[in-house]
Amino acid sequence: MNVKILGTGCPSCQSMYNTVNQIVAREKMDVEVEYVQDIERIMSYGIMSTPALVVNEKVVMLGNRGAAKIEQALREGSAA
C-alpha cells in the first residue's frame, strides 16, 4: 500500500503526517508513507485544500479529521 500526505508544511499537514506514521508503526502495516509538499504534485490530484490523505493514488480524506478517521481510511485502503 502506498500512502501520501499532501500538504504545504502547515501544522495540520505535519500532524496528519505524524499520525499516519504512528498508526503504521503501531499496527505494523506494510505501507510506504510519503509527505508531498511540492505544489505542482499536490495540484495534480485536483484538490483545493490541504492536508489530504492519498491511499494507492486515490484521495480518501481532505482535512485532518483526527487519528480515528485516519486509521479507518488506512484500514479501508489496505483492504481494497
Buried (B, 14 or more C-beta within 10 A) or exposed (E): BEBBBBBBEEEEBBBBBEBBBEBBEEEEBEBEBEBBBEEEEBEEBEBEEBBBBBBEEEBBBBEBBEBEBBBEBBBEBBEE
